[in-house]
């Protein structure tokens, strides 16, 4: 029914000259049936994709309540089975809740409420219909857990096609005067132009920045590559006498950095995406054959999956481009949505698979499990392993998140790598984007990632075989312990499974190797030492598989 209704509505939206009805439908009585279709589809499609329990009534009423963000004088009250919408102190519409959780019945009730409230609120009448639907869908998404979020269509498409245009890459905090810069771009474009951290940008191309949303700021920063961008700036509270002029550039996806140190090929991958994983695999094919100054191939590989610290909730990072200018066959919006758009800095399961396949040609990467039909699946590695099965150490810490956790778990469970460091973030939720016609996208939890050995990553994280985050650890002390045949966490504890809501069991697991940042590089130093001591590395790998 959802598919048929969606196809009918999409057909109605197709370009048919001047006789096609506008979309989204305006909130008028003659459009009640079309409004009901939009709402019913939203309830059904979100409910069918969400990896949790949510009632249609919760989504429906949360959307209505969120209209107060457009007109603050609007209020929603529930009393028994009755819902009352008021403007200030004056009740303007009242309806009885449908008896059950039928999407069609709730869509009919809410459609009538939206049309009635729109007819009484001057503020609702003064904004375009699309903005009203965006406000409603924002509220609908708020009824879901797991940091679910609604993206209006133009925001989604702007991110989707970001690689076509230029951008300015920066991190800021909104303040009363505008945008206070927390950090500049990694390549030094903004520093060269004259901007500094703690500067406050008051205007971008003569447009005031104060009070703008994240997307509005993003839109000001975005534009054709190499076009001029002009910043008006406060520095130490004083306006600079002249604007700072820079240029937009193509912001490509974060990739890895590589170095050859002490005979070890070191790959640092703080942000995982499919392009970075693919590029790393190509680099491996070259580096495993290349000799260093001593005419020696690498002794081993150290893969550093320590992530970047999360920013506070009030800090805004310019969105990274998910795919870059050479996207795969993602011209279709639907396939792009299913590919895991906005999977986060830790990357998607597909990115994890691309990374794992760089080190092993077969084996399970992740088991996806969900209450949703079709979400349960097993993703396996596949391809030509370019690593030559060189000794591999993977370094993780509390900032290793998402797809990077999946990759670390797969490489550890398969016996391909020695995982060292601290417990990982425990972000094992796989997200999906649900398209609400061409209104926008709801990004929501869809499934949970489970390691090949069966344990769920969500909340628990990945426990490394060698822990460097326990108090009092030192490089020489850890090496001495390992040389004595001690210091490895046994398989039974590495693979221990527990429910995501079993807080006691999770706390016990996390205590085995506390999830701390590896800020002093102890895990990296230990990994380098082990790769430079091949006999000890081989013994630890063998001991780990037999533990």
N, C-alpha and C positions, 0 to 999 in steps of 0.2 A: 504494500500500500504506500509506504514511504517513497519507493522508487517511482511508482506510477505518478504520484502527486508531484514529486520533484521534476520528472520529465515534462509533465503538463505545464508546470510553472515556468521551467526553463524554455519550453517552446513558446509560451506566451511572451517571454522576455526577448525572444529572438528578433532581429531587425526585419520588420515587415512593412517598411515605409512608414507613413504617418498614421496608420490605423492601429498600431500596437499600443496597448495600455501601458502607462508609465510604471516603472518598478523602482523602488518598492511602492506598493499601493498607498495612496494617501489615506489618512485616517478619517474616512467619511462613510456614512451609512451604506451608500451604494457599493462600497468596496469591502463590506464585512466578510464576504465569502473568501476573497483573496487574502485578507489579513489573517483569517483563520488558517488558511493553508500554510502561510509562512510560519505561524506560531506552532501549529501541530507538527510540521516537519522538524522544527528546532527541538521541540520536546522529545520526539521519537529518536532523532538521529544522535542527539547528545546522550540521551539515556542509553542507547544501544552501544555506544562507544566507551562510556565512562566505566572505569575499573573500580566501581564502588556502588553503593546503594544511594540513589537519589529519587525522591518522589516527584512526579510531574507537578504536583501542587507546590512543592518547594521552589522549583524553577519558575513556575508561572507567577507566583506571588513575589519572589525576589526581583523579577523583572519589573513588575509594577511599582514596587517600593523604590526602585532605583530611578524612577522618573523624577524624584525629588532632587536629583543632581542637576536637572534642567530647570525645574521650578521648585525652589526650596519651600514654597508655601504648600506644596502638595504633601499629603500624609496618607498612609494606609493603616487601617486598624482592623483587627480581627476580633470578633466576639462570637464564640460558638461556631456556628456554621455560616456566619455572615461576614462579608468583607465590605468595609466602608472606605471610600476615597473622599478626602476632604480638601478644600482649598482654604487654608487658614483654619478658622473655626467652623466653616460652613460645609456640611456634608453635601457632596455634589453627585455621588453615584454610589449605589449599594447593590450588591448581588449576593446570591446564595452560592456557596461553594458546591461544585459538583460532588456527588456522593462518593465517587471512586477516583481512580487515577487515570482515567481515559484521556489521552492526548487530545482527541477531537473535542470532548466535552469541555476540557479546560481551555482549549483554543477558542471555542465559541464564547465562553464566559469572559475571557480576557480581551478578546477582540471587541466585544461590546463595551467593556470598561475603558479600553484605550480610546475608542471613538468618542465615548461620552466625556471623558476627562479632557481630551484634546479640544472638544467643542467649548469647554468652559475656561480653559487656561490660555490666557493671552501669550504667555511665554512659550508654551508648546506650539502654538499656532505660528509663532514668528520664526521657528527654525525649520529647516527642510526635513521632509519625512525620513530621509536616511539617517539623520542624526538622532531622531526619536527611536528608531529601531536599534541603532547602535547603543543608545542608553539602556533600552530594554534588555538587549542581549548581554550587555555588561553585567546587569543585575542577575540575569539567568546564570551566567558563568560563576558569579559569586556564591551561588547555592552549592557549587561543587567543591570538593576538597582538593588537596594536592596542588595548590597554587594554580588552579585553572584560570585561564585568561582569555578574553575576547579581543580579537584584533579586527578593526574595521577593514573593509576590503582595500581601500587605498593604502592603508598602512601595510597590509600584507603584501600587496603588489609592489609597493615601494621597496620593501626588503627583498622581495623575490627578484626584482630587476636592478638591485643596487649595483651589481657589477657592470651594468651598462653605463652608469653615470659615475661621476667622481663624488668624493665625500671628504670630510675632514674628520680625522680620527682623534678623539679626545675624551677625557673623563672629567665630569663636573658635578658640582653640587648646586642645586637651585638656591639662590639667596634673594633677598628683597630687591637688590639692585640688578640682578641678572644671573649669570652663570659663573661660579667660582671654580677655576680650573684646579683639579686635583692632580692630573697628570697630562702630559702631552703625548703626541704620537711617538711610536717606537723608532721611527726612521728619522726623526729630527726635523721634519718639515716646519712645524710650528715654532720650534726653537730658533731655526734659521730666520723665520719671518720676524721674530722679536717678541713672541709671547713667552710668558713665564708662569710656572705654577703659582697659585694663589692670586693671579690676575682675575679680575671680574669682567667678563664680557657683557657689556650693557646693550650693544646693538650688533647685529649681523646684517651687513648690506643695508644699513639705515633702519632696520626693523628691530624694535625693542625686544629683548629676550626675557624680561621679567614676566613671571606668571604664565609662561608658555608650557604646554605639555611636552613630554619626551618626544612624541612624534612631531610636534610643531618645530621643536629645536632641530630634530633630525632633518626635517624638510628644508630648513634654512641652511643647514650645512651641506646638503646634497646639491649637485648640479653637474653640468658637463665637465669632463676631465679638462684640467688646465685653465678653467675659467677663474677669474679673479674673485676673491672673497675678502670683504672688508670688515674688520673688527674695531668697534669702539671699546676702549678698555679703561677700567679703573685699576690703578696700581698703588697699593698702600693707601687706599681711600681717596686718591687724587686722580682726576681724569688725565690721561696722557694728552699732550698737546696735539698730536696727530694720530689718525687711525693707523692700525697695523694692517698691512695688505699681504695676503697670501694667495695660494692657489689650491684648488681642489685637485685631488689625485685619485687614482684607482686604488682603493683599499682592498688588497687581496686577502684571502683567508690566511690565518696564522699557520705557519708551517713549523718544521723542526729546525734545530741548529745542530751542526755536526762538528766534531773535532776528533783528531787522533791523538790520544794522550797515553804515554807509556805503553804503546803497542796495543791499546784498546780503542775500538771504534765506539765513540760516545754519541748517542742520539738523545737530544733534549726535546721532549714533545709536551709542552705545558698545556696546549689546547688541541684536542683531537678532532679532526674532521676527515672526511673521505679523501679529499685532495692531498692533505698532509700525509695520510697513511700510504696512499699510492706513490707519492713522491719519495717517501722513505724507503719503500720497497725497491724503487728504481735505484736509489742511492746505494742500497745494500748490494745490489747486483754488481755494482762497480767497486765499492769499497772492500768487499770480501776478496776481490782479486788483486787489489792494488797493494803494492808493497810500500813500506815506509822507508825512511832514510837508511835503515839498517838492512834494506832489501828483504824485509820480513812481512808476511801477511799479518793481519790482526790476530792477536791471541784470543780475542773474544769481543763480545758486544755488550755495552751497558746501555739499556733503554731507560731513560729517566722520565717517568710518568708523573712526577710531582706536578700538581697543577698550580694555578694562580690563586692567591687568596681571594675569597669572595668579597665584593664591595659591600659596604653598609647599605641599608635600604634607601637612604637618602642620596646615594651617589649614583650617577647615571653614566654608564659606558656607552659610547656610540656603538650601535650593533655591528658585530663583525659580519662580513659577507660570508654566507654559509657555503657558497659553491664557487664563487669566482667567475671570471669571464668565459671559461671553457666548461660550461655546464654539460652534464650528460643529456640524455634524451628526456629532459624535464620541461619541454615546452608545454606539455599538458599539465594544467593546474592540479588535476586529480592525482596524477602520479607523483607530482612534487609533494603534495600534502602527505601521501602515504610514505614518502621517503624519510619523513621525520624532520620537517622544517622546524627550526628553533629547538633543536634537541638539547642545546645547552653547551657550555664549554667542555664538558666531558665527552661529548660526541654521542652519536646514535649507535645502536647495535650493528648497523651496517658499517659504520666507521670502525668499530671494534673488530668486526670480521676482516676488514681490509688490512688492519694492523696485524692481527694474529696470523693471517695468511702470509705475511712477509717472513714469518719465522717457522711455520709448519704448514705442510701441504694438505693435511686432512685432520679430522678430529672435531669434536663439538666445541663451539665457541660460547654459545649461551642457549639456555632453555627459557623461552618466554612462556609465562603462565598468567592466565587471566580468567575472570568469570565470563568474559565476552566470547561469543562464538567466533572461531577463526583466529583468535589471538594466540592460542597455545601452539607453539611451533618450536622446532629445534633449528638453530642456525649453525652451519658447519663451515669450517675452513675449506678452501678449495683453490688450487692453483699451484704454481711452481714456487717452491720455497727458495728465495734468493739468498738466504742467510748462510748457506752451506753447513747448517747445523753447528755453527761455531758456538762455543760456550756463551750462554746468555744470562745476564743478571738484569732483573727489572727492579727499579727503585720506585717505591710508592710512599705516600704519606697522607695526612688527613685532608689534603687538597686534591688528592686523586679522586676523580668523580665520574659517575656515569659510565660512558663507553670505555673510558680508560680503566675503570674498575673491572668491567667485563673482560677486557683484554688481559689484565693482570691475572684474574681468576682462571681464565682459559689456559694461559701459558704455565701457570703453576699446577693446575690440576692435571695437565697433560704430561707433566714431567719435563717440559721443554726448557723451563727457566727456573732459576733460583730467585725467588722474590724476597726482597730485603726492604726494611724500613719500618713504617708505623701503620696502624690500622687505617683503612681508607675511609672516605666520607660516608659511605653507606647510602648512596643515592642510586637505588636499583629500580626506580620507576621508569618505565618506557612510556613516552608520551606520544600522542597522536593529535593531528589537527582535523577537526570536523568542519567542513565547509557548509555554511548556511546559505544556500543558493549563491548569489553574488553579493550578499550583505557583508559577510566577514567570516572569520575563522575562530572557532573555539579550540584552544590548545589545552588538552586535558590528559590525565593519567589513563593509560590504556591497558598496560600489562606490567608484570614484575619480571625482572631479570633474575635468573637462577644460574649459578655456576654449573659447569659440566658435572661436578660431583653431587649436585642437587640442592645445595643450600641457597637460600634467598639472600640477595645482596642488600635489599632495602633495609635500612636501619642498622644492620649488622656490619656491613662493609666486608672487605677482603682482609683476612689476617695473613700477614707475610710469614714465610717459613722461618726467617731470621728477623727478630725484632730488635730495633735499635732505639726504641723510644722509652724503654724501661729506665727508671732512675739509675744514675751512676754508670751508665754505659760509656765505654771508651773504645777507641779503635784497637789498641793493643789488648785490652781486656777481652773484647769480643773475639779477636783472633785466637787468643790463648784458649778460650773456652771451646771454640769450634775445633781447634787442633786436638783437643782432648776427646773429641767425639761427642761433645755436649752442645746445648744451645739451640737445637732445632725444635720447632714446635711440631708435634707429631701430626700425621695425617688425620687421625680421628678428631683432633681439635680444629684443624684447618677446615675440615669438611662438615663440622657440626651444624645441623639444620635446626631452625627454630622459627616460630611464628613471628611475623613482624610486630605484633602487639605484646609479645612476651618480654617485657622490659627487664625482668630479672635475668633471664638467660642471655639477653643481648648485652646487658651490663657485664655479666661474667665473661662473655666472649671478648668484649672490647678491652677488658682488663688484662687479657693475655698479652696485648700489644696496644697500648693506649694510642688513640688517633691524634697524634700531635704533628705539627709541621716539622720537617727535617731541616730546620733553619741553619744548623751548623754543618750540614753536608756530611754527617757521620755515615749515613747509609751509602752515599756515593763513594766516600773514601773506602768503606768496607768492601763494596762491590768491586772497586778497582783493585784492591789488594787481593781479593779472591781470584779474580781473573788473571792476575799476575802470579798466582800460585796454583797452576793447573791441577796438580795432584790433589790438593785440598778441595778444590772446586769439584772435581770428579767424585771424590769420596763423599762430599756433602750431598751431591745429587743422588748417588746410589743409596746413601743412608736415608735420605728423605723418602725415596720411593719404597723403602722397606720398613719405614716406621709405622 
